[in-house]
């Protein structure tokens, strides 16, 4: 069996590729349909896949006493997903992914406010460098801040809020239950606003619809497996490789230029996140 570090890195690589596939699939589908329809179709494919494997686990795996928290989690996740798709439609892909890296910063802040976790030196450094990285990416005062960038910033905050809800749910509910309710709850959330502007998908859209739904599930599964197998200190650097990967994809397939400020800002955010995780890991060993 491969070493733990290698297995963790491979699972994180699977998550990284899944996120990239989702971004490209969303960009392709935006050519013919709206954001809400894309989110509905993503949830539909995910729901079908989850139902297909449900008999293997049994209905008991879906048992929960926190359905209200599932609702809150998925409203937040749906809002973050909408912001993400909107940003993909209006911004270079590398910019979207770079802003998305602010999620750990918001998660740490919310964990302090909601879960009562302490704000130590490592987290203070992460918050400070996270803010600095945001300023480098957005360049306020030097350039017009795009609405898509602000939307993705709000989306990252929604993702962070979802992470706090997931942490509470994972204490009692299974990972499969969380995936099941994610797909089931977000189906009507996407369908209702999609109906007034519904566009019947063409044959050329079908591979991308399957891709975004399957990649949505695999990204969550691979990320969970990576975090269970390996330390966050290994997982976070591998996850950072998402940015150069999507930047290369955007440059090759969409002709999007590689901006130094995007890479620099993301590197600053990553440095703060990695420093905080490294400090937390050292404290846990003492």
QUISUL-V642416 format. One record per backbone hydrogen bond with DSSP energy under -0.5 kcal/mol. NH is the residue of the N-H (numbers start at 1). CO is the residue of the C=O. Records with the same first field share a line. If there is no record, write none. Layout:
# QUISUL-V642416
NH: CO  CO
This chain:
# QUISUL-V642416
7: 3
8: 4
9: 5
10: 6
11: 7
12: 8
13: 9
14: 10
15: 11
16: 12
17: 13
18: 14
19: 15
20: 16
21: 17
22: 18
23: 19
24: 20
25: 21
26: 22
27: 23
28: 24
29: 25
30: 26
31: 28
32: 29
33: 29
38: 34
39: 35
40: 36
41: 37
42: 38
43: 39
44: 40
45: 41
46: 42
47: 43
48: 44
49: 45
50: 46
51: 47
52: 48
53: 49
54: 50
55: 51
56: 53
57: 53  54
58: 54
61: 58
62: 59
63: 60
70: 66
71: 67
72: 68
73: 69
74: 70
75: 71
76: 72
77: 73
78: 74
79: 75
80: 76
81: 77
82: 78
83: 79
84: 80
85: 81
86: 82
87: 83
88: 84
89: 85
90: 86  87
91: 87
96: 92
97: 93
98: 94
99: 95
100: 96
101: 97  98
102: 99
103: 100
104: 101
105: 102
106: 102
107: 103
108: 104
109: 105
110: 106
111: 107
112: 108
113: 109
114: 110
115: 110  111
117: 111
120: 118
124: 120
125: 121
126: 122
127: 123
128: 124
129: 125
130: 126
131: 127
132: 128
133: 129
134: 130
135: 131
136: 132
137: 133
138: 134
139: 135
141: 143
142: 139
143: 139
146: 144
149: 146
150: 146
151: 147
152: 148
153: 149
154: 150
155: 151
156: 152
157: 153
158: 154
159: 155
160: 156
161: 157
162: 158
163: 159
164: 160
165: 161
166: 162
167: 163
168: 164
169: 165
170: 166
171: 168
172: 169
173: 169
178: 174
179: 175
180: 176
181: 177
182: 178
183: 179
184: 180
185: 181
186: 182
187: 183
188: 184
189: 185
190: 186
191: 187
192: 188
193: 189
194: 190
195: 191
196: 192
197: 194
198: 195
205: 202
206: 202  203
207: 203
209: 205
210: 206
211: 207
212: 208
213: 209
214: 210
215: 211
216: 212
217: 213
218: 214
219: 215
220: 216
221: 217
222: 218
223: 219
224: 220
225: 221
226: 222
227: 223
228: 224
229: 225
230: 226
234: 231
235: 231
236: 232
237: 233
238: 234
239: 235
240: 236
241: 237  238
242: 239
243: 240
244: 240
245: 241
246: 242
247: 243
248: 244
249: 245
250: 246
251: 247
252: 248
253: 249
254: 250
255: 251
256: 250
259: 257
263: 259
264: 260
265: 261
266: 262
267: 263
268: 264
269: 265
270: 266
271: 267
272: 268
273: 269
274: 270
275: 271
276: 272
277: 273
278: 274
279: 275
280: 276
281: 277
282: 278
283: 279
284: 280
285: 281
286: 282  283
